[in-house]
Amino acid sequence: QVQVVETGGGLVQAGGSLRLSCAASGRTFSTQAIGWFRQAPGKERDLVAVINWSGSNTYYADSVKGRFTISRVNAQNTVYLQMNSLKPEDTAVYLCNTSPPTLNWGQGTQVTVSS
């Protein structure tokens, strides 16, 4: 079973940037579409961005379009989420999984954006 570990979160001021990483172990997920999701306290988990297996196609939620960029390096079994122009409403735990989700969820990485 593939295990995913999300890293790169932190506390940042509005307008700042963070780069999240999603690393897989156990076996490769280089042939699968991978998504970044986020969950704020008291809210449902939302899909933020998706990248197909080759990196040639991406999808972004309207709320992050133009600010976030998803990418992957299959040789490293890693998917990234570059987050720019962060807003307080981006505050959440960010998680990665296949898209649609098929793996056990990891712990996620906390992103907190202060105003």
Backbone torsions as a table, in degrees:
resi	resn	phi	psi	omega
1	GLN	NA	135.7	177.6
2	VAL	-75.0	134.5	173.4
3	GLN	-109.1	137.4	177.8
4	VAL	-113.9	144.6	177.3
5	VAL	-130.6	124.2	179.7
6	GLU	-101.7	135.0	178.2
7	THR	-140.4	167.0	173.5
8	GLY	108.5	-4.8	-179.9
9	GLY	-71.5	176.6	179.1
10	GLY	167.0	-170.1	178.4
11	LEU	-102.9	127.8	-178.6
12	VAL	-142.2	151.5	176.5
13	GLN	-78.5	155.0	175.9
14	ALA	-53.2	136.5	-176.8
15	GLY	93.3	-10.6	-178.9
16	GLY	-82.5	-175.5	-176.3
17	SER	-133.3	151.8	172.0
18	LEU	-143.6	153.8	174.4
19	ARG	-123.8	117.7	178.8
20	LEU	-95.3	149.1	176.5
21	SER	-124.0	143.0	175.9
22	CYS	-124.5	110.5	-178.9
23	ALA	-110.0	139.9	-179.0
24	ALA	-111.5	143.6	173.8
25	SER	-134.8	158.8	-179.8
26	GLY	108.4	-51.9	170.5
27	ARG	-165.3	167.5	-176.3
28	THR	-71.8	147.6	169.2
29	PHE	-116.7	24.5	-175.7
30	SER	-68.7	-13.2	179.2
31	THR	-100.0	7.4	-175.2
32	GLN	-118.6	148.9	170.6
33	ALA	-69.6	139.8	-178.5
34	ILE	-123.2	139.5	179.4
35	GLY	-121.0	149.3	167.0
36	TRP	-100.8	135.7	179.7
37	PHE	-124.9	161.9	173.9
38	ARG	-143.5	150.5	179.4
39	GLN	-138.1	118.2	176.3
40	ALA	-91.2	157.1	-179.6
41	PRO	-55.2	129.4	177.2
42	GLY	76.9	5.1	-177.8
43	LYS	-120.3	164.1	177.9
44	GLU	-75.5	159.6	175.3
45	ARG	-73.7	129.4	-178.2
46	ASP	-115.7	146.6	174.2
47	LEU	-79.3	131.2	-177.6
48	VAL	-104.2	-47.1	-176.5
49	ALA	-157.9	152.6	178.3
50	VAL	-136.2	145.4	174.6
51	ILE	-131.0	137.5	-179.7
52	ASN	-76.5	177.5	-170.5
53	TRP	-61.4	-34.9	-175.7
54	SER	-92.5	-13.3	-176.4
55	GLY	89.1	3.0	-175.8
56	SER	-82.6	-17.6	179.8
57	ASN	-131.5	138.5	178.6
58	THR	-135.9	159.1	176.2
59	TYR	-135.7	141.9	177.0
60	TYR	-132.5	140.8	169.9
61	ALA	-64.0	148.5	-178.1
62	ASP	-56.4	-33.3	-175.5
63	SER	-67.5	-18.4	-177.3
64	VAL	-120.3	-3.9	-176.9
65	LYS	-58.9	132.8	-179.6
66	GLY	87.5	-11.3	-179.7
67	ARG	-115.5	-33.7	-177.8
68	PHE	-107.2	147.6	176.0
69	THR	-134.8	125.2	177.4
70	ILE	-99.9	140.6	179.1
71	SER	-149.7	169.4	179.6
72	ARG	-148.6	152.4	172.9
73	VAL	-126.5	96.5	-173.6
74	ASN	-63.0	-31.9	179.0
75	ALA	-62.9	-25.0	178.6
76	GLN	-102.6	1.0	-178.6
77	ASN	53.4	42.8	-174.1
78	THR	-134.4	141.6	175.3
79	VAL	-121.0	139.8	-177.1
80	TYR	-116.4	156.7	171.2
81	LEU	-134.8	106.9	175.2
82	GLN	-86.3	122.9	-176.5
83	MET	-118.0	116.0	179.0
84	ASN	-116.0	164.9	178.3
85	SER	49.1	47.9	-175.3
86	LEU	-64.4	146.2	-179.5
87	LYS	-121.2	156.4	177.9
88	PRO	-54.9	-33.0	-179.9
89	GLU	-71.9	-5.3	173.5
90	ASP	-83.0	-6.7	179.7
91	THR	-60.9	124.7	-176.6
92	ALA	-179.7	171.3	166.2
93	VAL	-88.5	127.7	-178.5
94	TYR	-103.1	131.5	-177.8
95	LEU	-131.3	155.6	175.7
96	CYS	-122.5	155.8	179.4
97	ASN	-166.9	171.8	171.0
98	THR	-65.5	164.1	179.0
99	SER	-127.4	110.7	1.1
100	PRO	-69.8	161.7	-175.2
101	PRO	-64.9	128.8	176.8
102	THR	-130.7	-11.5	-176.0
103	LEU	-98.0	162.4	169.6
104	ASN	-63.5	138.1	179.9
105	TRP	-71.4	142.0	173.8
106	GLY	-83.0	-170.6	-180.0
107	GLN	-76.2	-24.6	-176.1
108	GLY	81.7	174.6	177.4
109	THR	-132.1	131.5	-174.7
110	GLN	-79.7	129.8	172.4
111	VAL	-117.1	123.7	179.2
112	THR	-124.8	123.2	-178.9
113	VAL	-113.5	118.9	-179.5
114	SER	-92.9	148.3	-178.5
115	SER	-88.6	NA	NA
